Amino acid sequence: MAAEEAEAQAHEVLRTLTMATGPVSVAAPVPGADTAHGALDPATDEHEAIGTGWGAASSSFCFFASGAILPVLPYLLGLEGLAAIVVASVLVGLALLATGAIVGLLSGGPPLRRALRQLLIGFSAAGVTYVLGLLFGTSLG
């Protein structure tokens, strides 16, 4: 995305998120910005100073693991059969809706549309996985 387009997008996102709290200025220069080339100086960029590769890897692992535990959670809590499948589907559906809505908010898109899109993609992937399991002769339990 070009710098001008990114700035316009940032203004739009901040405008929609801060309508209730009043105006927000985004015209202040970014510390460490090289305005001639549109790049950030790693020595003064605050995000580079606080983040590490290991931190990114461990947080990514934790987020993926917390998402992966959701469909298994009802079985770990002792539910079986249709009840476990329904509870797992509801938990996963809520997580998909939440992540889709957050992506919509952060990208400036419509949160409801992004949430429903994420739900459709996630449940479609689960359906394809189930059909492939049937084709290759696997079973539940």
Secondary structure, DSSP 4 states (H G I P E B T S, - for coil): --HHHHHHHHHHHHHHHSTTT------SPPTTEETTTTEE-TTT-HHHHH--HHHHHHHHHHHHHHHHHTTTHHHHTT--HHHHHHHHHHHHHHHHHHHHHHHHHHHTS-HHHHHHHHHHHHHHHHHHHHHHHHHTT----
